[in-house]
């Protein structure tokens, strides 16, 4: 089997409001959990409690994601400032 090699250069990643996007998604997951919480009995009767725990897991992973993308955003800004300061000298 031949080794796969790309035939063209990879495109630049799309940049946008990453922190806002991850925060919004985390809020959506947590709201979905809260909306379903009053119906826990119905979910338990129909063996669907995993729906609630999936939403809670999404919110928890979203919190980790918020922490990660904020650190990433700060590192990108620090790097840009360092490059600007180096170019100014």
C-alpha positions as CSV (number, residue, x, y, z in Angstrom):
1,X,0.0,0.0,0.0
2,X,1.4,3.4,-1.0
3,X,1.8,6.1,1.5
4,X,-0.7,8.9,1.0
5,X,0.7,12.3,0.3
6,X,-1.3,15.5,-0.2
7,X,-1.3,16.9,-3.7
8,X,-1.9,20.5,-2.6
9,X,-1.3,22.7,0.4
10,X,-3.9,22.7,3.2
11,X,-6.0,25.8,3.4
12,X,-5.6,28.2,6.3
13,X,-8.0,27.5,9.2
14,X,-11.1,29.7,9.4
15,X,-10.9,32.1,12.3
16,X,-14.0,33.6,13.8
17,X,-15.6,34.3,17.2
18,X,-14.4,31.0,18.6
19,X,-14.9,31.8,22.3
20,X,-18.4,33.1,21.6
21,X,-19.3,30.0,19.6
22,X,-18.1,27.6,22.3
23,X,-19.8,29.6,25.0
24,X,-23.1,29.7,23.1
25,X,-22.9,25.9,22.5
26,X,-22.2,25.3,26.2
27,X,-25.2,27.4,27.2
28,X,-27.4,25.5,24.7
29,X,-26.3,22.2,26.2
30,X,-27.0,23.4,29.8
31,X,-30.4,24.9,28.9
32,X,-31.3,21.6,27.3
33,X,-30.4,19.8,30.5
34,X,-32.5,22.2,32.6
35,X,-35.5,21.9,30.3
36,X,-35.4,18.1,30.4
37,X,-34.8,17.9,34.2
38,X,-38.5,18.3,35.3
39,X,-39.3,15.3,33.1
40,X,-36.8,13.0,34.8
41,X,-39.5,10.6,35.8
42,X,-40.8,10.1,32.3
43,X,-37.3,9.6,31.0
44,X,-36.6,7.0,33.7
45,X,-39.8,5.2,32.9
46,X,-38.9,5.0,29.2
47,X,-35.2,4.2,29.8
48,X,-34.1,7.5,28.3
49,X,-32.2,9.2,31.2
50,X,-29.1,9.1,29.0
51,X,-30.6,12.1,27.2
52,X,-30.3,14.3,30.4
53,X,-26.8,13.0,31.1
54,X,-25.7,13.6,27.5
55,X,-26.8,17.3,27.8
56,X,-25.0,17.6,31.1
57,X,-21.8,16.0,29.7
58,X,-22.0,18.5,26.7
59,X,-22.2,21.4,29.1
60,X,-19.3,20.0,31.2
61,X,-17.1,19.5,28.1
62,X,-18.2,22.9,26.9
63,X,-16.7,24.4,30.1
64,X,-13.4,22.7,29.3
65,X,-13.7,24.0,25.7
66,X,-14.3,27.6,26.9
67,X,-11.2,27.4,29.1
68,X,-9.2,25.9,26.2
69,X,-10.2,28.4,23.5
70,X,-9.7,31.4,25.8
71,X,-6.1,30.2,26.5
72,X,-5.7,29.7,22.7
73,X,-7.1,33.1,21.9
74,X,-4.8,34.7,24.5
75,X,-1.7,32.9,23.1
76,X,-2.6,34.0,19.5
77,X,-2.9,37.6,20.7
78,X,0.4,37.4,22.6
79,X,2.2,35.9,19.5
80,X,0.7,38.7,17.3
81,X,1.9,41.4,19.7
82,X,5.4,39.8,19.9
83,X,5.6,39.7,16.1
84,X,4.5,43.3,15.8
85,X,7.0,44.4,18.4
86,X,9.8,42.5,16.6
87,X,8.8,44.0,13.3
88,X,8.8,47.5,14.8
89,X,12.4,47.2,16.0
